[in-house]
Amino acid sequence: MFEPLTLLNASRLLLIPEYALEPRAYAVLGALCWVRYQRLTHSDVDFEAAYRFFTHVYEFNPQVLPDGLREQFASTRPPLEPPWEVWHSHARTLVAEFFRDRGERLLDHAVILYRLSLDVAPATYAQRPTMEFNLGIALHERFRLLKERDDLDAAIAALQRAAQSIADGYPNRDLIWSALGDALARRFESTRALADADAAVAAYRVGLPLNGPADDAGRIRWFNLGIALGHSFELTRSADTLAEAIDVFRSMVDQTPKDHPAYAGFLSELSNALVSRYEIGGNLEDLRAALRAAESAVAEAPTEYPRRAELVHNLAAIRERHSRAPVRIVPELFCRLRPYVAPPEALPPEAVEGAPEILPGIVVAIVAEDGPEITVFAASSAIEIAHAVFPESAERGLELLRQVGIKNLRLLPLPPVFIMKIGEGRPDSDVFLLETEDRFVASRITFLDELAERAVPGRSRTHGVLVAIPRRTTVLLHFPSGPGVLEAFEVMRASAGMFGDMPDKLSPHVYYVAPDGRSEIVVSPGHGGAFSHLLYGDAGLLR
């Protein structure tokens, strides 16, 4: 009884003229819908269909009705339901079964019954828009399944009839207009016709919830509006249309919790729209905002997010574009140049080219600081600027720009210096902490000797220096001079490993920089290398 084929075969009774209004046929179909309701679906759709069938059965044979329903009919004496409502209700049960079973014959039969209902329903019937709506949904679903364009055109026509015949207070008005927008947007995918894109935008606007995307259904409608505006922009290149799409996506991001499954997707669409505006307007701030949105999308997407690879690819593409963005050569630019230390994998590949290594695994790129933003220069962009400014030294242009950035950083105030007293009464274990909110604190290792002298005046650097840069806003220094170096190293190693999950993390290592400028990562004091020799070699500090 619960097989879809049973429902389908029984439904064929309605297509036989002598049975279409026959109470015995209605008794069979009503009983089938009632059993499905009681034993399988517990669905209002099945209950409503059974109820309407039984209104045509009760007067002839009340004993056929189930006990509870027969008692209800005896007390209320419901009127006969119009045949078009009976057929329409049964079509809904077929569609509901289709979504459970995915059998296309169920959908075919539902479409036939919907059309039959509309053929006989009066033109002024109050529920006619809902009947057109359900026909449109079934046709659109059949188009998704079979890809026959006639179904999509017929779905749009039915939804247009439904939408254009309802007043403002009509139930489910927003659903009807949104469904029309969905069908028009679907047709745009194949026609690329501006008329379809604009009609979809207009339909989505009518179907929007009045108070913004307060729930998932509202979010979907706002999101669809943004996508449709993007389609319209693709054809018209209208800045106003694109600006509205950006406003829609930004609103979606602002009003959606970060742990919502669709949050990363909303950020991604916002990022794509901002890139489009950068392409037509050339405003670097749009590209920077796109980069921030793309970075947030990757950061917020769960590991199992189905489009995560696409988000990562988009982020890489925007980073590359950002690194190649043309830079206006103005005097103010040189005041904003800074050195930027980072592992190569944390930089765009174009920025790593020509960037010298200052510590093992740490290179010095060139950036321009602009308020809260930084622009990382690709080597090609930096060379282009250098050639324009230093034509007589073109071959050294990249290094000259880097030196300008280092000079600018030297002129800035020194970060506060805190002394970490490790060994009680043992100054040879002191660790010096430089830390502030300045994102270029770590970049000051580009002039390490001067930094050490300014931070700790008079402290001997005869034996080199231990350095840690766990994050951009922090530098740790220790000047080996006695046994306290072991305690200092352990504290620095622990501190360097504390920031693994921080967004501004830089390096988990402790480095030793010898007096001659050579540097190495220190895994442990006795692991070998120059630092181990300093401690345990002939005349070493710990001998």
Secondary structure, DSSP 4 states (H G I P E B T S, - for coil): --SHHHHHHHHGGGGSTTTTT-HHHHHHHHHHHHHHIIIII--HHHHHHHHHHHHTTTTT-GGGS-HHHHHHHHHH-PPPPPHHHHHHHHHHHHHHHHHHH--HHHHHHHHHHHHHHHHHS-TT-TTHHHHHHHHHHHHHHHHHHH--HHHHHHHHHHHHHHHHT--TT-TTHHHHHHHHHHHHHHHHHHH--HHHHHHHHHHHHHHS-TT---SHHHHHHHHHHHHHHHHHHHHH--HHHHHHHHHHHHHHHHTS-TTSTTHHHHHHHHHHHHHHHHHHH--HHHHHHHHHHHHHHHHHS-TT-TTHHHHHHHHHHHHHHHHT------HHHHHHEEEEEE-GGGS-HHHHTTPPEEETTEEEEEEEEETTEEEEPPHHHHHHHHHHH-GGGGGGHHHHHHHHHHHHHHHSPPPPEEEE--BTTBGGG-EEEEE-S-TTSGGGGGGHHHHHHHHSTT---TT-EEEE-SBTTEEEEE---STTHHHHHHHHHHHHGGGTT-TTB----EEEE-TTS-EEE-SSTTSSSHHHHHHHSTT-TT-
